[in-house]
């Protein structure tokens, strides 16, 4: 019988994408971007996007433990990148409500998912994962890599992990925010 924690982790894993999509739609409705905020937030989100791209080029899902590239600094560079993307768009959208909703999503949805993935990796890679986890922080990166390796970034992994979808989402969100900002000033004239 699974514990309530395990059940909640499974629920969070199943609902993280639909909840993220719902939050994104609410964000687009509530966002009040300005050009300065859009540039600043877009830059923070771009840093998160770059981190996700870097991580995807080292990740062989389900077949080997990624410990090089960004994985030498944090065990969860994809989630850290997603957090930066979210923070960037919270800055760009000027919505404290959406910033709070993002923080809640990270704490109540992504934290249990990260724990669940940790348990899976411990079970699959055993002692190798345990040694790695003892040397590399969970989310907040360390400033020195835990090991050197001949393993390199591969565009084929980036494509196989479909990380280009995050780049397309980033561009679409920037475009929609720009359009909203432009229309907000002109909307009364159109009515």
N, C-alpha and C positions, 0 to 999 in steps of 0.2 A: 504494500500500500504506500502510495506516495504521500509525502508530507505536504502540508498546506503551502509551505515555501516552494516546493517543487511544482505543485499545481499552479501557483501564481506565476512562477517563472515560465511554465509552459503557456499559460494564458497570455502573458506579456509578449512572449516570442511570437505567438500567433497573431496578436493584435497590434504589434508595433507599427507595421506598415499602414494598415487602415487608419489607425489613430494619427499617425504622422501625416497622412494625406488629408484627413479632416482638419488637423491643425494648420496645414498649409493653406487650405481653402479659407479658413477663418482668418488667417494671417493676411491673405490678399485682400479680404474685405475690410479689415480693420487698419491696415497699414496706412500711414500718413507720411510717405517719404518726401524728403527734400533733396535737392541735388547734393549738398554737402554730406548729409547722412547716407545717401545712396552710394557715394564714392567711398566714404569711410567704411561703411558696412560691407560694401561689395569687396573691398580689399581684404577685410578679415575673413569673409566667406571664401574668397579666392585662395587664401592661405590654407583653409580647411580642405578645400577641393584639391589643392596640390598635395596635401598630406595624404588624403584618401587615394589619389592616383599613385603616389609613390608606394604606398602600402600594397595596393592591388598588384603592382608589378613584382612583388615578392611572395605573394600568397598562392599556395597550391592547396585549395580547400579540400579537407578530408584526407589528403595523402601524405603530407609532411608538415612538420611543425616549423612555422616561420619564426626565425630568431634573428634575422639579419635585416639590413636596411632600417626602416623606421621601427621594426620589431625589436631592434637592439636597444631602443630607448624607452619604449612603452609596449606593454603587451597588447594594447588595444588602439593602434593608430587609426583604424577606421572609425571607431567611435569618437576618438578625440577629434578627428577631422570633421565628423558630423556635428560635434558640439561647436566647433569653430564656425562651421557654415551656419548653424542655427543662431549663434551669437551675432554673427555678421548681419544676418537678415533681421534680427531683432533690432540692431542698431539702425539699419537702413529703414525699417518700417516705423520707427518712433512709437512703438506701442508697448507700454509697460505691462499691459494685460497679456500680450503675446510673449513677452520675455518671461513672465511668471509661468505661463502655460508651457513654454519650452523647458524651463527648469523642472517643472513637475513631470514632464515627459521623460526627462533624463533620469530623475530620481526614481519615479514609480514604474517606469517601463524599461528603460535601458539598463539600469543597475541590476534588476533581476535577470535580464537576458545575459548580461556579462557574466554574472555568477553561474548561470546555467551553462554557458559556453565553457567557462573555466572547469566545471565538473566534467564536461564531455572531454576536454583536452587532457585532464588528469587521468581519466579512464583510458583514453586511447594511447597516450604517450608516456604515462606512468612517471618513472624516475626522471626521464629526460625533461618532461614538463615541470616537474617539481623543482629541479635545479634551475631551470630558466626562470620560473616564478619567484624564486628566492633572490635572483639577481636583477630582475627587471620589474619596475613598478607597474601596477595595474593600469593606470590611466595617465596620471601626470608624469610627463617624461623626465628622465634623468638627463644630465648634460654630457655624459660620456657613454659610448657604446659598451655593452657588456662583452662583446666578442668581435673578432674580425673574422671574415669569411670570404671565400672566393665567390660565393653566391652573388648574383647581380640582378638588377632590375630587368624584367623582360616584358616587352610590349605585348607579347602573346598572352601572358598572364593577365595583364591589364584588360585586354579585350575579352578573354575568357571569363573574367570576373565581372564583365559588363559595367565597368566603372565609368565608361563614357556616358552612361545614363545619368550619373550625378552631374557631369559636365553639362549635358543638355538641360537638366533641371535647373542648374545654376543660371544658364543663359536665359531660359524661359522666365525664371523668376525676376531676373534683372530687367528683362524686356517688359514684363507686366508691371513692375513697379515704376519703370520709366514712363510707360503709357499712362498709368494711374496718376502719376505726378503731373504729367502734361495735361491730361484731361481735367484734373481737379481744378486747375486755374481757369479752364475754358468752359466747363460744364454749365454754369449759369447762362452763358451766352448761347449755348446750344438749345436750351429749354425754351 
